[in-house]
């Protein structure tokens, strides 16, 4: 029984080392319950984001920080919320840690989207 658990954990670890084929780009928003900056982003941009060119290029997916364990190749641990992680093919392209205001968010996201576009042209 113990050996089966070790094999399962090893399989999960190996899955995180390789990109998941066929996955389109997405913006992962990692939040925590009661996060005031997460709520501010939701209030200011949550309803707009899906209708923007960025939202169509990298649809938003929300996830809770607590218990987050997906087979993604991340550049660093997820610690603060909100954290916006641009993911392509299961790999992190870059991230925005925190939320200050609309202008800062769009500017930082624009940089990430350009990195994504650069990857797809090579």
Order of alpha helices (4+ residues) and beta strands (2+ residues): alpha-beta-alpha-alpha-beta-beta-beta-alpha
